[in-house]
Each structure stands twice: as structure tokens, then as C-alpha cells.
Amino acid sequence: MAYESFAELLAHDAEVFIYDSLESTNQTAKELATNGAKHGTIIITNRQTAGQGQYGRSFFSPDGAGIYMSIILRKAHMPNPVMLTAYAAVTVCEAIEKLTGKKPKIKWINDVFLEGKKICGILTQAATDVNDGSMQYAVVGIGINFSAPDDGYPDDIKNIAGAVFSDEPQKTTRAELAAYVANGMLAMDFSEIEIAKYRGYLLMPWELDLHGN
């Protein structure tokens, strides 16, 4: 299994659930969070059969080609989901840059691009206390196209989807990249999310191609 070494690579104490297949890591994470799963719990799978994207869209999650991971966060005074999404995007960019030397960019607010193609989507979902409106927990779902799928991308995304490694030797593993991202998320200082870093990775309009990205 691709994630045998994942837990060993974590720098933080975290409960880890590894699956071969799930409908959605976010859905499983929300179920676990509702049942009391602790801060830092990580759900990761080789494939999703009903991966979730923004605005109810599906997220293409083929077997063995991507990193599909959700992290449960529980802390007082957490920032709003938009800020958590921004932090996750920066963490993904830093991980890819550190482990591969490539230079990813963020398309506002939750997509990561590399060489003009979308390689990552982030979906943050939260549950609030109905009495005082405080956030009970947040689930940050991160889907990274690690390598190109054997059968290619579906027609509706083939012009915009890319991967960290499309047709070249892989400089890292899925487990290592996933662990680097998870370590970054679990090291987050909730009181001081660095907006300057996010701005530094932002994709400018003229950097987009003409395929509707």
C-alpha cells in the first residue's frame, strides 16, 4: 500500500485512518468528528468513488494517481474556513516546492496550479455550535493529482487537469508528500496565519491559459 510509511513520517501525534477506497475522505472525517475524533485526526485513501469539490462538484479521484486526505481540526479561536483553506493551499505549495523543486501557484481561493494546470483542490467544511455560533470542528480535505492517471482524465477536465508528476520520474512518494502537507497543517499557528505567503503564491490572471482555468 502506498501509505505504509505515512504515519512514521508524521512529526506530530495524530490518529491516522488509512483506506484503500472511500466515497469521500471529507464525509468519513465528518462522521468521525461527529463521534468525537480528536484534533489532528487524519483520513487518507488510495481512491474516492464520490470525491467532493467546491459548490457540490465532483473531484476526480482515480486509484493510485493522487493523494486524497482530510484532516480534522479542533481548537479554540480557529479562523474561518476561508482562512483554513488559504493556509492549506500555502502548505501544499510549500510541500511541492520543497520536495520537487517545482513552483506551484494558487488560484483564489482553493485550487493549486502547476505549469498552467490544476493539480490540487481543497475543500474545507465546518460544524458550528447552534447556541453560540462557535466552530466545533473543521475538516480540511486536500486532493492532489500526484501522477497522471493510466486512462487519462475525463473529457470535462482533460484540458485543465495536470499532476505533480505527469510524464517524468517521481522525485518523492505519495506518502512523503502527504506527510509533509499534514505536518504543515498540524503545525499551524491559528492565531497567526501568514497572508503574505498566500499572496506570494497567488496566480496572476495573465498566467492562466485559454482553456477556462
ABEGO torsion letter per residue (X at the ends): XAAAAAAAABABBBBBBBBABBABAAAAAAAAAAAGBBBGBBBBBABBABBBBBGGBBBBBBBGABBBBBBBBBBBGBBBAAAAAAAAAAAAAAAAAAAAGBBBBBBOAABBBBGGBBABBBBBBBBBBAAAGBBABBBBBBBBBABBBAAEBBAAAAAABBBABAABBBABBAAAAAAAAAAAAAABBAABBBAAAAAAABBBAAABBAAGX
